[in-house]
Amino acid sequence: MQQLSSIEIERIKSLFSKADCLIISAGAGMGVDSGLPDFRGNQGMWRAYPELGKQRIDFTEIANPAAFKCQPHLAWGFYGHRLALYRQTMPHQGFNLLKQLAETLKLPYFVFTSNVDGQFQKAGFNPNQIYECHGSIHHLQCSEPCQLTTWSANELTPEINHQNCQWLGQLPLCPHCGTLSRPNILMFNDYAWVSQRHTQQARRLENFLEAHNHPIVIEIGAGTAIPTVRYFSERFAPQLIRINPREAILPSKGGVSIAENAVIGIQNIYQILIE
């Protein structure tokens, strides 16, 4: 565990003493301690999905609406496997510690995440206080789309051939027009994403920020490859605590950096403030 200096510890205490709300911002690194892949580079993804490695298909190609047109069984094999994986995965201890932190300190919270896995909801965070900037795998939409609507994926039961990453049986179809459906996730080169849920979540986040003047941000596992979460967090620097084992460098306005994985970094903060 990284030993924070006395100056860093006092800085964390000071930031929380002045805060009137807590913003939790999370990237793919938040799920690593739960056992989820973060697809950091092609090699990481190809270890998780060897068939994609054989075909030299990288993440930008499979996480792409074009894949659903050209190779729908492979695209749904990839996303169907992920849907099943996320359903089976239990959120790690850090989720509960963050929730306890907000409750104990009586800080209203909001979650900003690029993760599509639904782990914050599964950990008991209020769904109305979560903004999923890239959408959610637990919701579906028409691939055309024929309507600007989404629906739950709860009734979907993925059956995947794990040898070749192919969806088995009837592909998921839009209930409105019968066209192929797809996850309601913002993909690469995506001009057909239905942003209805995203817009509603964004509005709730804006209302939350307007109602609070002194937020503190705990950012966990947000990398620089797709920097959406980092850009959002840095709006609030220097009231930023960044937890990241590899990319912990802070913006010019400062903050506190903890070069650890999610669980250890969150434990550090919890022990300073609660224990």
Backbone hydrogen bonds, N-H to C=O, Kabsch-Sander energy under -0.5 kcal/mol:
donor,donor_aa,acceptor,acceptor_aa,energy
4,L,2,Q,-0.9
9,I,5,S,-2.5
10,E,6,S,-2.3
11,R,7,I,-2.0
12,I,8,E,-2.4
13,K,9,I,-2.2
14,S,10,E,-2.4
15,L,11,R,-2.6
16,F,12,I,-2.1
17,S,13,K,-2.0
18,K,14,S,-1.2
19,A,15,L,-0.7
20,D,214,H,-2.2
21,C,214,H,-0.8
22,L,108,P,-3.0
23,I,216,I,-3.0
24,I,22,L,-0.5
24,I,110,F,-2.5
25,S,23,I,-0.6
25,S,218,I,-2.3
26,A,112,F,-2.3
27,G,220,I,-2.5
29,G,221,G,-2.5
30,M,27,G,-1.9
31,G,28,A,-1.5
32,V,28,A,-0.5
33,D,29,G,-0.5
34,S,31,G,-1.3
35,G,32,V,-1.9
36,L,31,G,-2.1
41,G,39,F,-1.4
44,G,40,R,-0.6
45,M,41,G,-1.5
46,W,42,N,-3.0
47,R,43,Q,-1.7
48,A,44,G,-1.3
49,Y,45,M,-2.3
52,L,49,Y,-0.9
53,G,49,Y,-1.4
54,K,50,P,-2.4
55,Q,51,E,-1.8
56,R,53,G,-0.9
57,I,52,L,-3.0
58,D,56,R,-0.6
61,E,58,D,-1.1
62,I,58,D,-1.8
63,A,59,F,-2.7
64,N,62,I,-1.5
67,A,64,N,-1.6
68,F,64,N,-0.7
68,F,65,P,-0.7
69,K,65,P,-0.9
70,C,66,A,-2.7
71,Q,67,A,-2.5
75,A,71,Q,-2.8
76,W,72,P,-2.6
77,G,73,H,-1.4
78,F,74,L,-2.4
79,Y,75,A,-2.4
80,G,76,W,-2.7
81,H,77,G,-1.9
82,R,78,F,-1.8
83,L,79,Y,-2.5
84,A,80,G,-2.2
85,L,81,H,-2.6
86,Y,82,R,-2.8
87,R,83,L,-1.9
88,Q,84,A,-1.8
89,T,85,L,-1.6
95,F,92,H,-1.3
96,N,92,H,-0.7
97,L,93,Q,-2.1
98,L,94,G,-2.2
99,K,95,F,-2.0
100,Q,96,N,-2.6
101,L,97,L,-2.5
102,A,98,L,-2.2
103,E,99,K,-2.3
104,T,100,Q,-3.3
105,L,101,L,-2.3
106,K,103,E,-0.6
107,L,102,A,-2.5
110,F,22,L,-1.7
111,V,129,Q,-2.7
112,F,24,I,-3.0
113,T,111,V,-0.5
113,T,131,Y,-2.8
114,S,26,A,-1.9
115,N,26,A,-0.5
122,K,118,G,-2.0
123,A,119,Q,-1.8
124,G,121,Q,-1.4
125,F,120,F,-2.3
129,Q,126,N,-2.4
130,I,127,P,-1.0
131,Y,111,V,-2.9
132,E,130,I,-0.5
133,C,113,T,-1.8
133,C,131,Y,-0.9
134,H,113,T,-0.5
135,G,132,E,-1.8
136,S,184,N,-1.7
137,I,116,V,-2.3
139,H,136,S,-1.1
140,L,151,W,-3.5
141,Q,182,R,-2.4
143,S,180,L,-2.2
149,T,147,Q,-1.5
151,W,140,L,-1.8
153,A,138,H,-2.5
156,L,153,A,-2.0
161,N,166,Q,-2.8
162,H,160,I,-0.9
164,N,161,N,-0.5
165,C,161,N,-1.4
166,Q,161,N,-1.2
167,W,73,H,-2.1
168,L,159,E,-3.0
174,C,179,T,-4.1
178,G,174,C,-1.9
181,S,172,P,-2.6
182,R,141,Q,-2.4
184,N,136,S,-0.7
184,N,139,H,-3.1
185,I,183,P,-2.1
186,L,134,H,-2.3
187,M,185,I,-0.8
188,F,63,A,-2.5
190,D,187,M,-0.8
191,Y,189,N,-0.8
195,S,193,W,-0.8
199,T,195,S,-2.8
200,Q,196,Q,-1.9
201,Q,197,R,-2.6
202,A,198,H,-2.6
203,R,199,T,-2.0
204,R,200,Q,-1.8
205,L,201,Q,-2.2
206,E,202,A,-2.5
207,N,203,R,-2.3
208,F,204,R,-2.0
209,L,205,L,-2.5
210,E,206,E,-2.2
211,A,207,N,-1.2
212,H,208,F,-0.5
212,H,209,L,-0.8
216,I,21,C,-1.8
217,V,239,Q,-2.6
218,I,23,I,-2.6
219,E,217,V,-0.6
219,E,241,I,-2.9
220,I,25,S,-2.8
221,G,243,I,-2.5
223,G,221,G,-0.7
229,V,226,I,-0.5
231,Y,227,P,-2.8
232,F,228,T,-1.9
233,S,229,V,-2.7
234,E,230,R,-2.5
235,R,231,Y,-0.6
235,R,232,F,-1.2
236,F,233,S,-2.0
237,A,234,E,-0.9
239,Q,236,F,-2.3
240,L,238,P,-1.1
241,I,217,V,-3.0
242,R,240,L,-0.5
242,R,256,V,-2.9
243,I,219,E,-3.2
243,I,241,I,-0.6
244,N,242,R,-0.6
244,N,258,I,-2.1
254,G,251,P,-1.9
256,V,240,L,-2.6
258,I,242,R,-3.2
260,E,258,I,-2.0
265,G,261,N,-2.5
266,I,262,A,-2.7
267,Q,263,V,-2.6
268,N,264,I,-2.3
269,I,265,G,-1.7
270,Y,266,I,-2.7
271,Q,267,Q,-2.9
272,I,268,N,-1.8
273,L,269,I,-1.9
274,I,270,Y,-3.1
275,E,270,Y,-1.1
